[in-house]
Amino acid sequence: MTLTADPTPSAPAAGAPAQERRLVTELPGPRSRALMERKSAAVAAGVGTTMPVFAERAGGGIVVDVDGNHLIDLGSGIAVTTVGNAAPRVVEAVQAQVAAFTHTCFMVTPYAGYVEVAEALNRLTPGGHEKRTALFNSGAEAVENAVKIARAHTGRQGVVVFDHAYHGRTNLTMAMTAKSMPYKHGFGPFASEVYRAPLSYPFRDGGLDGAEAARRAITQIEAQVGAANLACVVIEPIQGEGGFIVPAEGFLPTLLAWCRANDVVFVADEVQTGFARTGAMFACEHEDVVPDLIVTAKGIAGGLPLSAVTGRAEIMDAAHVGGLGGTYGGNPLACAAALAAIETIEADGLVARAREVHALVTARLGELRQRDARIGEVRGRGAMLAVELVDPASGEPDAALAKAVAGAAHRQGVVVLTCGTFGNVLRLLPPLSISDALLHDALDVLEAAFAAS
């Protein structure tokens, strides 16, 4: 099947792949199968893949594999290519930087790009207070540094995280992550002084409102940890791997107010939610939450590895000179890409585009939910959307159905991901450069996948 893409406010640049779903072989095709054999022989078995196809190029809302198949991208490399793959401004900026220099290490001979990214993040992140930023390589690395900074500022050690949380794959962030398999199983022991509290999960909370859910969490924190022992509370404003759970209104503000009253650093992990993904530049903004520290990565640099911690100057400056940094943190190529990605978000109106994606997708999925009782809930904000699948009789999670629907979509050339503590959630993370026509085609494929599963 082919569809011609309609123009959108963020239409792909000339030279991007044809904006249509097109299957010229079965999936995987012969070249992908050959590469998968090579992967099995060369790459550690612990590195898995969602689909057994190998990308050759991408742009707009399409990924082209090595066999020439055009796949609709509803994953964005796990919320990374928000501005689109090979976005023109990003490509131009990186090409210019790579011709100038690729690395000096900011801690040895610094360069303007790092400072410019820090200035941009200080401007863009919530709150008008004085801020500072430090740059790193990955989301997990930035989360670890946020904890370091909070501990240096408070002189305390305790860290509170939440049910269903995902914060990374390093030792400390594995301790902070809730789900055992595949993230933690067999990899312990983990870092100490990490405590877990209950999250607001409206679909499964039995009508508990946000403020009540926050008070439930606070009661447990006070009883089991104690505010006097707590350096920080770390929370995803919308949970990612845990199932795209949007806390009930009032949960985040109530938790923040308690942190303020007890001199506990409130850390927003916006690795997956940041940079226009949710229909706001940052998900905290939906409830006017101003975190003390905000952690960003993924969509920050159009596909290049970069992350950051941004926050109140007095907290960020608590670490001693030399206490923060890393050889590659704030690499000049990634900094150039980040500045271009931010320019693209602002110039192309991608915050508004995320809201348009939300309206289109939720309308279609809402109609499907009316016809299919296995869809327990459609949720999310902006272009960060999820479908929770359940047994209609019991309401229990149905991971097998999620796997079957995703697999059927994959075979028809639609990249869709699953997530959730129970593995029963389909998640949709299209690039904001995708067209309405491609979204409708992908949703047609999903509807057919539900019908066949």
C-alpha positions in Angstrom: 0.0 0.0 0.0 1.2 3.5 -0.7 0.0 6.9 0.5 1.2 10.3 -0.6 1.9 12.4 2.5 0.1 15.7 2.9 2.0 18.9 3.7 2.3 19.7 7.4 3.9 22.6 9.4 6.9 20.4 9.8 7.0 18.7 6.4 10.2 16.8 5.7 13.0 18.4 3.6 13.7 17.8 0.0 15.8 14.6 -0.2 13.9 12.8 2.6 12.5 9.4 1.8 9.2 9.2 0.0 6.6 9.7 2.7 4.6 6.6 2.2 4.5 3.1 3.7 5.8 0.7 1.1 6.7 -3.0 1.5 8.8 -4.4 -1.3 9.8 -7.6 0.6 8.5 -9.5 3.5 9.8 -8.3 6.8 12.6 -8.9 7.5 13.9 -8.9 4.0 16.9 -10.8 2.8 19.5 -8.1 3.5 18.2 -7.5 7.0 18.2 -11.3 7.6 21.8 -11.4 6.6 22.7 -8.5 8.8 20.9 -10.1 11.7 23.0 -13.2 11.3 26.1 -11.0 11.5 24.7 -9.2 14.5 24.2 -12.5 16.3 27.9 -13.4 15.6 29.4 -10.0 16.5 27.1 -8.2 19.1 26.5 -9.2 22.7 23.4 -11.3 23.0 22.1 -8.9 25.7 21.6 -6.2 23.1 18.1 -6.9 21.7 16.1 -5.2 18.9 12.4 -4.5 18.6 12.3 -5.3 14.9 14.6 -7.5 12.9 15.1 -4.9 10.2 18.2 -2.7 9.6 17.7 1.0 8.8 19.5 2.6 5.9 18.0 6.1 6.0 15.2 8.0 7.5 13.3 11.3 7.5 9.9 12.8 8.0 7.8 10.0 9.4 9.6 7.2 7.5 12.4 4.7 8.1 13.8 3.0 5.1 15.4 -0.4 5.7 18.3 -2.0 3.7 15.8 -3.9 1.6 14.0 -0.7 0.5 11.0 -1.1 2.7 9.4 2.1 3.9 8.3 1.8 7.5 6.1 4.4 9.3 8.0 5.5 12.4 5.9 5.6 15.6 8.9 5.2 17.8 11.3 8.1 17.0 14.2 5.9 18.3 12.4 6.0 21.7 11.4 9.7 21.6 14.8 10.9 20.3 14.1 12.1 16.8 11.3 14.5 17.8 12.4 17.0 15.1 12.6 14.3 12.6 15.5 12.1 11.5 18.2 14.0 9.6 16.4 17.3 10.2 17.9 19.9 7.9 19.1 22.4 10.5 20.6 19.6 12.5 22.4 18.1 9.5 23.8 21.5 8.5 25.0 22.4 12.0 26.7 19.1 12.6 28.4 19.2 9.2 29.8 22.6 9.9 31.0 21.6 13.4 32.6 18.3 12.3 34.6 20.3 9.7 35.8 22.6 12.5 36.7 20.1 15.3 35.1 17.0 16.8 36.5 17.1 20.3 38.7 19.0 22.7 37.0 18.1 26.0 35.1 21.1 27.6 37.1 20.5 30.8 40.4 21.0 28.9 39.8 23.7 26.3 36.2 24.8 26.4 34.1 26.0 23.4 31.2 28.3 22.9 28.7 25.6 21.8 28.5 24.1 25.3 27.9 27.5 26.9 25.2 28.3 24.2 23.4 25.1 25.0 23.5 25.8 28.7 22.1 29.3 28.1 19.3 27.9 25.9 18.3 25.3 28.6 18.4 28.0 31.3 16.0 30.0 29.2 13.7 27.2 28.1 13.2 25.2 31.3 10.4 26.1 33.7 10.9 29.0 36.2 12.3 32.5 36.0 14.9 31.9 38.8 18.7 32.0 38.1 19.8 28.7 36.7 22.9 26.7 35.8 23.4 23.7 33.5 25.8 20.9 33.2 26.0 18.6 30.1 26.5 14.8 29.9 26.0 12.0 27.5 22.9 9.9 28.4 19.8 10.2 30.4 21.0 7.8 33.0 24.2 9.7 33.4 22.3 12.9 33.9 20.0 11.3 36.4 23.0 10.1 38.4 24.5 13.6 38.3 21.2 15.2 39.5 21.4 12.9 42.5 25.0 13.8 43.1 24.1 17.5 43.0 21.1 17.1 45.3 23.3 15.2 47.8 26.0 17.9 47.7 23.4 20.6 48.2 21.5 19.0 51.1 24.2 16.9 52.8 21.7 14.1 52.9 21.8 10.7 51.1 18.2 9.4 50.6 16.6 9.3 47.2 12.8 8.6 46.7 11.5 7.3 43.4 8.2 5.8 42.4 6.4 2.7 41.4 6.7 1.9 37.7 9.7 4.4 37.4 12.4 4.0 34.8 15.5 6.1 35.2 18.3 4.2 33.4 20.6 1.2 33.2 23.6 2.2 35.3 24.0 0.9 38.8 22.4 3.8 40.6 19.6 4.2 38.0 18.9 0.5 38.0 18.2 0.8 41.7 15.9 3.8 40.9 14.1 1.8 38.1 11.2 -0.3 39.3 10.9 -3.0 36.7 13.2 -6.0 37.1 13.1 -7.7 33.7 14.9 -6.8 31.5 16.5 -3.9 33.2 17.7 -5.2 36.6 17.4 -9.0 36.7 20.8 -10.6 37.5 22.7 -7.3 37.7 22.7 -6.5 41.5 23.6 -5.6 44.1 22.4 -2.1 43.5 23.2 1.3 45.1 21.7 1.9 48.6 19.6 4.7 50.0 17.0 4.4 47.2 13.4 4.2 48.4 10.2 3.6 46.4 6.8 5.3 46.9 3.4 4.8 45.3 2.6 6.7 42.2 -0.7 8.2 41.1 -2.0 5.8 38.4 -5.5 7.0 37.6 -6.5 3.9 35.6 -5.7 1.6 38.5 -6.2 3.9 41.5 -9.9 3.4 42.1 -10.8 7.1 41.8 -8.1 8.4 44.0 -7.5 12.1 43.1 -4.0 13.6 42.6 -3.8 15.3 45.9 -4.9 12.2 47.8 -2.5 10.0 45.9 0.3 12.5 46.8 -0.6 12.4 50.4 -0.5 8.6 50.3 3.0 8.8 48.9 4.1 11.5 51.4 2.8 9.4 54.4 4.9 6.5 53.3 8.0 8.6 52.7 7.8 10.3 56.1 7.3 6.9 57.8 9.9 4.9 56.0 12.6 7.4 55.1 12.0 10.7 56.9 12.3 14.1 55.3 15.5 14.8 57.3 17.3 12.0 55.6 16.1 12.8 52.1 18.2 14.5 49.5 15.8 14.4 46.6 12.6 13.1 45.1 13.0 12.0 41.5 10.0 11.6 39.3 9.0 11.4 35.6 6.1 13.9 35.1 4.7 11.3 32.7 6.2 7.9 33.2 8.0 6.4 30.2 8.9 2.7 30.3 6.5 2.3 33.2 3.5 2.7 30.8 3.1 6.4 29.9 1.3 7.0 33.1 0.0 10.5 33.5 -0.5 11.3 37.3 -3.8 12.6 38.3 -4.1 16.4 38.4 -2.7 17.7 41.6 -0.3 14.9 42.3 2.9 16.7 41.1 2.0 20.1 42.7 1.2 18.5 46.1 4.4 16.5 46.0 6.4 19.6 45.1 4.9 21.7 47.9 5.9 19.0 50.4 9.5 19.0 49.0 9.6 22.8 49.3 8.4 22.7 52.9 11.0 20.1 53.8 14.1 21.4 51.9 14.0 18.3 49.7 15.2 18.8 46.1 12.5 18.1 43.5 14.0 16.5 40.4 11.9 16.1 37.3 13.2 13.4 35.0 12.1 14.8 31.6 14.4 12.5 29.6 11.5 11.1 27.5 9.0 14.0 28.0 11.1 17.0 27.2 11.4 19.2 24.1 7.9 19.5 22.7 7.0 15.9 23.0 4.0 16.3 25.2 2.5 19.5 23.7 4.6 21.7 26.0 8.3 22.3 25.9 8.5 20.3 29.1 5.8 18.1 30.7 6.1 19.9 34.0 4.5 23.0 32.4 1.1 21.3 32.1 0.6 21.9 35.8 2.9 24.9 36.2 5.3 22.7 38.2 8.8 24.4 38.5 11.3 21.7 39.5 14.5 22.4 41.4 16.4 20.3 38.9 15.3 19.1 35.5 17.0 16.2 33.7 16.9 16.2 29.9 18.2 13.9 27.1 16.6 12.0 24.1 14.9 14.8 22.1 17.5 17.4 23.0 19.9 16.9 20.1 18.1 15.4 17.1 19.7 12.0 17.5 23.1 12.8 18.8 24.1 11.7 22.3 23.6 14.6 24.8 21.9 15.1 28.2 21.8 17.8 30.8 20.9 18.7 34.3 19.5 22.2 34.7 18.4 23.9 37.9 18.5 26.5 40.5 21.9 28.1 40.6 22.4 27.6 44.4 21.8 23.9 44.0 23.7 23.3 40.8 26.7 25.2 42.2 26.8 23.0 45.3 29.2 20.5 43.7 32.9 21.4 44.1 35.0 22.4 41.1 35.9 19.2 39.2 33.1 17.3 40.8 31.0 17.3 37.6 31.9 16.5 34.0 33.2 13.8 31.8 35.4 13.3 28.8 32.6 13.5 26.2 30.0 15.5 28.1 28.7 18.3 25.9 30.6 17.0 22.9 30.8 19.9 20.3 28.9 17.9 17.6 26.1 17.1 20.0 26.0 20.8 21.2 25.7 22.0 17.6 22.9 19.5 17.0 21.1 20.6 20.1 21.1 24.2 19.2 19.7 23.3 15.7 17.1 21.0 17.2 15.9 23.8 19.6 15.8 26.2 16.7 13.7 23.8 14.7 11.2 23.2 17.6 10.7 27.0 18.0 10.8 28.0 14.3 8.6 25.2 13.0 6.0 25.4 15.8 6.5 21.8 17.0 4.9 22.3 20.4 1.7 23.1 18.6 2.3 20.2 16.1 2.5 17.8 19.1 -1.0 19.0 20.1 -2.3 18.4 16.6 -0.9 14.9 16.7 -2.6 14.3 20.0 -6.0 15.4 18.7 -5.7 13.2 15.6 -4.4 10.1 17.3 -6.7 10.2 20.4 -9.8 10.7 18.2 -9.0 7.6 16.2 -8.0 5.5 19.2 -11.0 6.7 21.2 -13.3 5.4 18.4 -11.4 2.1 18.4 -11.8 1.9 22.2 -15.6 2.2 21.9 -15.6 -0.9 19.7 -12.9 -3.0 21.5 -13.3 -3.6 25.2 -9.8 -4.9 25.4 -8.6 -1.3 25.3 -8.7 -0.3 28.9 -7.5 3.3 28.5 -6.1 5.7 25.9 -3.8 8.2 27.6 -0.9 10.6 27.3 -0.2 14.1 26.3 0.9 15.6 22.9 2.7 13.0 20.8 3.4 10.8 23.8 0.5 8.4 23.7 -0.4 5.0 25.0 -3.0 2.3 24.8 -3.3 0.0 27.9 -4.6 -3.4 27.0 -6.6 -5.6 29.5 -8.7 -8.6 29.8 -12.2 -7.0 29.5 -13.7 -9.4 32.1 -11.2 -8.9 34.9 -9.3 -5.7 34.0 -6.0 -7.6 34.4 -3.1 -6.6 32.1 -3.0 -8.4 28.7 0.7 -8.4 27.7 0.1 -11.2 25.1 -2.4 -9.0 23.2 0.1 -6.0 23.3 2.8 -8.3 21.8 0.4 -9.7 19.2 -0.8 -6.2 18.1 2.7 -4.8 17.9 3.9 -7.8 16.0 1.1 -7.6 13.5 1.8 -3.9 13.0 5.5 -4.6 12.5 4.8 -7.1 9.8 2.8 -4.4 7.9 5.6 -1.8 8.2 4.6 0.2 11.2 7.2 0.7 14.0 5.3 0.7 17.3 6.7 0.0 20.8 5.4 -1.6 23.9 6.1 -0.7 27.5 4.6 -0.9 31.0 5.5 -2.7 34.2 3.2 -5.5 33.0 4.1 -5.3 29.3 0.6 -4.5 28.3 0.9 -1.0 26.9 1.4 0.1 23.3 3.2 3.4 23.1 3.2 5.8 20.2 6.0 8.4 19.8 5.9 9.7 16.3 8.4 12.3 15.2 6.7 15.7 15.0 7.8 15.8 11.3 5.3 13.1 10.5 2.3 13.9 8.2 -1.4 13.4 9.0 -1.6 11.0 6.1 1.1 8.7 7.6 -0.6 8.8 11.0 -3.9 7.8 9.6 -2.3 5.0 7.6 -0.5 3.7 10.7 -3.7 3.8 12.7 -5.4 1.9 10.0 -2.7 -0.8 10.4 -3.2 -0.8 14.1 -7.0 -1.2 13.8 -6.4 -4.1 11.5 -3.9 -5.6 13.9 -6.5 -5.4 16.7 -9.1 -7.1 14.5 -6.7 -9.9 13.7 -5.5 -10.5 17.3 
